[in-house]
Amino acid sequence: MSSLLATTLTEIQRYHQDLEELLIYGDSFQDSIGRAFRHLLVGLISQPPGPVSSLYASWFQALAETGEPWQNYVIEQVLLADNPFTRQVQRQGLEKLPAALVEAVCGDLTHLESLYHLDPQQVAIWVARVGELPRVPVVWRVSSPSPTAFSFSADLAWLESLPALAHHYRCHGVGVLAQYGALGWQGGQLRGMAHPDPIRLEQLAAYDRPRQLLIQNTEALLRGYSALNVLLYGSRGTGKSSLVKALLNQYRHQGLRLVEVPKADLPHLPDILEVLRPAPQKFIIFVDDLSFEEDDDGFKALKVVLEGGVTARPDHVVVYATSNRRHLVREYFSDRPRPIDQEEVQAWDTVQEKLSFSDRFGLTLTFEPPDQLTYLAIVHHLAEQAGLPLEREQLEAQALRWATQHNGRSGRSARQFIDWLRAQGAIAGPHP
């Protein structure tokens, strides 16, 4: 073995050791990039070497999927890490943490800093040298890397930036709550939604009063005041769900998060609240198209959250629910007590409990079916945003015909009509 190759293997082993000695942040490198990097290092130091060309290709491809440089990747793993240190430090100061935990983190930051400064050009040279390749493989580089949410000072060792990093965790959270704005509950844990609905508040028309009330309530939540649980009730297609989703796009960068919970998962609400309780962000639990049958487990779970139970609902969490029904629990004529019924002495109390469930929301916003003027106002608003060149009379005539032939007058119908017009214009091509 040549002295150059021996020096190269010693250098590779040092970086492999940096990765393997991570006590707290090691789990942060279990994604495709981290696994490919670890396999590449192992292949390079093995005797005989592994298939270094294919191992390097796997690491290169994993980085290319993100479009980000290696340095950004390492920092993002630090910022999004969900481990005992990041979870505890977001709730209390460094001085209150166990000394052994802080010491382990300091050691990890030293190793992470070393990995951060590893130049992909150097990795490519290792591969060519160990694999005895005729040329150095292409190096993964990005000309204009995107900025990260936190930057370590170039003048300080990473462990000296630990107080600033701890402050970042307290402000921005950890794990999926830091990475995603919209989340769902799947398989007993929160999972981020990579592509949430991009609807914006300015794209919505009509219903100014309920929209403003919901915005005010949400802004109160963001400012740390007591916010109300809200029921958005009204006809289908009036934009209730779109309004809630638009709040996330408006206020995500102020710390708002949207957790969508399907009706079938409402019995898991206590578990969801415990996950959200220590987080620094503000949360809307979003339940769409809500209604219940009698003895529904979801009804009982949501009732506890709205009214409070032994475990209090966190102040930074509210419930926003939409429904086409004013009374959320279905009532049948057979439910109504008759004098001959002997099953329940206070049967009317049971009926009233069902009917009053919606009253447990602090704020109920009503979305009435749009009249013709409101419907046309929505159409004009959407047409202006889409840049459609139709004359006013022609646009209105076609919009009314669309409503008659399809789903009636609603914001959803107006949106579908405008989408149809845009598609027709695209098919026909530009006018001469």
C-alpha positions in Angstrom: 0.0 0.0 0.0 1.4 3.4 -1.0 1.9 6.1 1.6 -0.6 8.3 -0.3 -3.3 5.7 -0.1 -2.5 5.0 3.6 -2.9 8.7 4.3 -6.1 8.8 2.4 -7.6 5.9 4.3 -6.6 7.5 7.6 -8.4 10.7 6.6 -11.5 8.8 5.6 -11.5 6.8 8.8 -11.5 10.1 10.8 -14.7 11.3 9.1 -16.3 7.9 9.5 -15.4 8.1 13.2 -17.0 11.6 13.4 -20.2 10.1 12.1 -20.2 7.0 14.2 -19.4 8.8 17.5 -22.5 11.0 17.4 -24.3 10.3 20.7 -27.3 12.6 20.3 -27.6 13.6 16.6 -26.8 10.2 15.1 -30.4 9.5 14.2 -30.5 12.6 12.1 -28.4 10.9 9.5 -30.7 8.0 8.8 -32.3 9.4 5.7 -31.3 8.5 2.1 -28.4 11.0 2.1 -27.0 10.0 5.5 -27.3 6.3 4.8 -25.6 6.7 1.4 -22.8 8.7 2.9 -22.2 6.2 5.7 -22.2 3.3 3.2 -19.7 5.2 1.0 -17.3 5.7 3.9 -17.5 2.1 4.9 -16.9 1.0 1.3 -13.9 3.2 1.0 -12.1 1.9 4.2 -13.0 -1.7 3.7 -10.3 -4.2 2.7 -10.8 -4.9 -0.1 -12.7 -1.8 -0.9 -16.4 -2.0 -1.7 -18.0 -0.9 -5.1 -16.9 2.7 -4.5 -18.2 4.0 -7.9 -21.8 2.8 -7.3 -21.7 3.8 -3.6 -20.5 7.3 -4.7 -23.3 7.4 -7.3 -25.9 6.6 -4.7 -24.7 9.5 -2.5 -24.5 11.9 -5.5 -28.1 11.0 -6.6 -29.4 11.4 -3.0 -27.9 14.9 -2.9 -29.2 15.7 -6.4 -32.8 14.9 -5.3 -32.7 17.7 -2.8 -30.9 20.2 -5.1 -29.0 21.4 -2.0 -25.3 21.4 -1.2 -23.8 19.0 1.3 -23.2 21.9 3.8 -26.9 22.8 3.7 -27.8 19.2 4.3 -25.7 18.9 7.4 -27.1 22.2 8.9 -30.7 21.1 8.2 -30.1 17.8 10.0 -29.0 19.8 13.0 -31.9 22.2 12.9 -34.6 19.6 12.4 -33.2 17.1 14.8 -35.8 15.5 17.1 -33.8 14.0 20.0 -33.7 14.2 23.8 -31.7 17.4 23.8 -33.7 19.4 21.2 -37.0 18.3 22.9 -35.9 19.3 26.4 -34.1 22.5 25.5 -37.1 24.0 23.8 -38.9 23.8 27.1 -36.2 25.0 29.4 -32.8 26.6 29.4 -29.4 25.0 28.9 -28.5 25.5 32.5 -31.4 23.2 33.6 -30.4 20.3 31.5 -28.3 17.4 32.8 -24.6 18.1 32.5 -24.0 14.8 30.7 -26.5 15.7 28.0 -25.0 19.1 27.3 -21.5 17.5 27.3 -22.6 14.9 24.7 -24.1 17.7 22.5 -20.9 19.7 22.7 -19.0 16.6 21.5 -21.5 16.0 18.7 -21.3 19.6 17.5 -17.5 19.2 17.1 -18.0 16.1 15.0 -20.8 17.8 13.0 -18.7 20.8 12.3 -16.0 18.5 10.8 -18.6 16.8 8.6 -19.9 20.2 7.5 -16.5 21.4 6.3 -15.9 18.2 4.3 -15.6 19.3 0.6 -17.4 17.0 -1.8 -14.4 17.5 -4.1 -12.3 15.7 -1.5 -14.8 12.9 -1.4 -14.6 12.5 -5.2 -10.8 12.4 -5.0 -11.0 9.7 -2.3 -13.2 7.6 -4.6 -10.9 7.9 -7.6 -7.8 7.1 -5.5 -9.2 4.1 -3.6 -11.1 2.8 -6.6 -8.1 3.4 -8.9 -10.4 5.2 -11.3 -8.9 6.8 -14.4 -10.5 10.1 -13.6 -12.2 11.9 -10.6 -16.0 11.6 -10.8 -18.2 14.6 -11.2 -18.5 16.6 -8.0 -22.0 17.6 -6.6 -22.0 21.4 -6.4 -24.7 24.0 -6.3 -23.9 27.5 -7.5 -26.4 29.3 -5.4 -27.4 27.4 -2.3 -30.6 28.5 -0.5 -30.2 30.2 2.9 -30.8 28.1 6.0 -33.0 29.1 8.9 -29.9 29.3 11.1 -26.2 30.0 10.3 -23.3 29.1 12.5 -20.8 31.9 12.9 -17.7 31.5 10.7 -15.6 33.0 13.5 -16.8 30.6 16.2 -16.5 26.9 16.8 -19.9 25.3 16.5 -20.0 24.4 20.2 -19.6 28.1 21.0 -22.9 28.7 19.1 -24.8 26.2 21.4 -26.7 29.0 23.3 -27.9 30.5 19.9 -28.8 27.0 18.6 -30.8 26.3 21.8 -32.7 29.6 21.3 -33.5 28.5 17.7 -35.1 25.3 19.0 -37.2 27.3 21.5 -38.4 29.6 18.8 -38.9 27.3 15.8 -39.5 23.8 17.3 -38.0 20.6 16.2 -38.6 17.6 13.9 -41.6 17.7 11.6 -43.2 20.7 13.4 -40.2 22.8 12.4 -40.0 21.4 8.9 -43.7 21.4 7.8 -46.6 23.9 8.0 -49.3 21.4 7.4 -49.4 18.0 9.1 -51.6 15.0 9.5 -52.0 12.1 12.0 -51.0 8.8 10.5 -49.9 5.6 12.1 -49.8 7.1 15.6 -47.6 10.1 14.7 -47.6 13.4 13.0 -46.5 13.4 9.4 -45.7 16.5 7.4 -47.5 17.3 4.1 -44.9 18.3 1.6 -47.5 19.9 -0.8 -50.3 21.7 1.1 -53.0 23.6 -0.7 -51.5 26.9 -1.9 -54.7 28.9 -1.6 -54.2 32.5 -0.4 -56.5 34.8 1.4 -56.5 37.3 -1.4 -57.8 34.6 -3.8 -61.0 34.4 -1.8 -64.0 36.6 -2.5 -67.2 37.4 -0.6 -68.0 36.4 3.0 -66.0 39.3 4.3 -67.5 39.3 7.8 -66.8 35.7 8.7 -63.4 35.9 7.1 -62.4 38.9 9.1 -63.6 37.3 12.3 -61.6 34.2 11.7 -58.5 36.2 10.9 -58.9 38.2 14.1 -59.2 35.0 16.1 -56.2 33.5 14.5 -54.1 36.6 15.1 -55.1 36.5 18.7 -53.8 33.0 18.9 -50.5 34.0 17.3 -50.1 36.9 19.8 -50.6 34.6 22.8 -54.1 35.6 23.7 -57.0 33.3 24.4 -58.4 32.3 21.1 -61.7 30.6 20.5 -62.5 27.2 18.9 -64.4 27.9 15.7 -67.2 26.2 13.8 -67.5 27.2 10.1 -71.0 26.2 9.2 -72.7 26.7 5.8 -73.6 25.4 2.4 -71.2 23.3 0.4 -68.8 25.0 -1.9 -68.8 28.3 0.0 -65.0 28.3 0.7 -65.0 27.2 4.4 -62.2 24.8 4.0 -60.2 27.0 1.7 -60.4 29.8 4.2 -58.8 27.7 6.9 -56.1 26.5 4.6 -55.4 30.0 3.4 -54.7 31.0 7.1 -51.7 28.7 7.1 -50.2 30.2 3.9 -50.7 33.7 5.4 -49.3 33.0 8.9 -46.9 30.0 8.7 -43.8 32.2 9.0 -45.3 33.6 12.2 -45.3 30.1 13.7 -48.7 28.9 12.7 -49.2 25.2 12.0 -52.2 23.3 10.7 -52.9 19.8 11.9 -55.6 18.1 9.8 -57.4 15.4 11.7 -59.9 13.2 9.8 -63.1 12.4 11.6 -62.0 8.7 11.9 -58.9 9.9 13.9 -60.7 12.1 16.4 -60.4 9.5 19.1 -56.6 10.2 18.9 -57.0 13.8 19.8 -55.6 13.4 23.4 -52.5 11.8 21.9 -52.2 14.6 19.4 -52.5 17.3 22.1 -49.7 15.7 24.1 -47.4 15.9 21.0 -48.3 19.5 20.5 -48.2 20.6 24.1 -44.4 21.3 24.5 -44.0 22.8 21.0 -43.5 26.6 20.7 -45.6 27.0 17.6 -49.4 27.8 17.5 -51.6 25.1 16.2 -55.0 24.9 14.4 -56.5 21.4 14.6 -58.5 21.3 11.4 -61.5 18.9 11.2 -63.2 19.1 7.8 -66.8 18.2 7.0 -67.8 17.4 10.6 -70.9 15.5 11.6 -71.5 12.6 14.0 -73.7 9.6 14.6 -75.0 8.7 18.0 -72.4 7.1 20.3 -69.5 8.1 18.0 -66.2 7.9 19.7 -65.0 11.0 17.8 -67.9 12.9 19.3 -66.8 12.1 22.8 -63.1 12.9 22.1 -63.8 16.3 20.5 -66.3 17.1 23.3 -63.5 16.6 25.8 -61.1 18.9 23.9 -63.7 21.6 23.5 -65.0 21.5 27.0 -61.8 20.5 28.8 -61.1 17.4 30.8 -58.7 16.3 33.4 -55.9 17.2 31.0 -56.4 20.8 29.8 -56.2 21.8 26.2 -53.0 23.8 25.6 -53.5 27.6 25.1 -51.6 27.5 21.9 -54.0 25.0 20.3 -57.5 25.7 18.8 -60.0 23.6 16.9 -61.4 24.9 13.6 -64.1 22.6 12.2 -66.2 23.0 9.0 -69.6 21.4 8.6 -72.6 21.6 6.3 -74.8 20.9 9.3 -75.7 23.4 12.0 -76.4 20.6 14.5 -73.3 18.4 14.2 -74.9 15.2 15.8 -77.5 13.6 13.5 -81.0 13.6 15.1 -83.8 11.3 13.9 -87.5 11.5 14.6 -87.2 8.2 16.4 -84.8 9.9 18.9 -87.5 12.3 20.1 -89.1 11.0 23.3 -92.8 10.1 23.4 -95.0 9.8 26.5 -95.1 6.0 26.1 -91.3 5.7 26.1 -90.0 4.2 29.3 -86.3 3.8 28.4 -85.0 7.1 29.7 -86.5 9.4 32.3 -84.8 12.6 31.0 -84.9 11.8 27.3 -85.2 15.4 26.2 -81.9 16.2 28.0 -80.2 13.7 25.7 -81.7 15.3 22.6 -80.7 18.8 23.8 -77.1 17.5 24.4 -76.9 16.4 20.8 -78.4 19.6 19.4 -76.2 21.9 21.6 -72.9 20.3 20.7 -72.1 23.0 18.1 -72.6 25.6 20.9 -69.5 24.3 22.6 -67.5 26.1 19.9 -66.7 29.6 21.1 -67.4 31.1 17.7 -69.7 30.0 14.9 -69.3 31.5 11.5 -72.1 31.1 9.0 -71.6 30.9 5.2 -75.0 31.3 3.5 -75.5 30.2 -0.1 -74.5 33.1 -2.4 -77.3 35.0 -4.2 -76.8 35.8 -7.8 -75.0 39.1 -7.1 -72.6 37.5 -4.7 -71.9 34.6 -7.1 -71.2 37.0 -10.0 -68.9 39.0 -7.7 -66.9 35.9 -7.0 -66.7 35.1 -10.7 -65.4 38.6 -11.5 -62.8 38.4 -8.7 -61.5 35.0 -9.9 -61.6 36.1 -13.6 -59.5 39.2 -12.8 -57.0 37.1 -11.0 -56.8 34.7 -13.9 -56.5 37.5 -16.4 -59.4 36.4 -18.5 -60.2 39.0 -21.3 -64.0 38.4 -21.6 -66.4 41.3 -21.6 -68.4 41.7 -18.4 -71.8 40.7 -20.0 -70.4 37.7 -21.7 -68.6 36.5 -18.6 -71.8 36.8 -16.5 -74.0 35.1 -19.0 -71.7 32.1 -19.2 -71.2 32.0 -15.4 -75.0 31.9 -14.8 -75.4 29.2 -17.5 -72.6 27.2 -15.8 -74.3 27.4 -12.4 -77.6 26.3 -13.9 -76.1 23.3 -15.7 -73.8 22.2 -13.0 -73.7 22.5 -9.2 -75.7 25.7 -8.6 -74.3 29.0 -7.4 -71.4 28.7 -5.0 -67.7 29.7 -4.7 -66.7 26.2 -5.8 -68.8 26.4 -8.9 -67.3 29.8 -9.7 -63.8 28.4 -9.3 -64.7 25.4 -11.5 -66.2 27.8 -14.2 -63.0 29.9 -14.2 -60.8 26.9 -14.4 -62.9 25.6 -17.4 -62.6 29.0 -19.1 -58.8 29.0 -18.7 -58.5 25.5 -20.1 -60.7 26.5 -23.1 -58.4 29.5 -23.7 -55.3 27.3 -23.5 -56.7 24.8 -26.0 -57.9 27.5 -28.4 -54.5 29.2 -28.2 -53.9 33.0 -28.4 -56.3 35.1 -30.3 -55.0 36.6 -33.6 
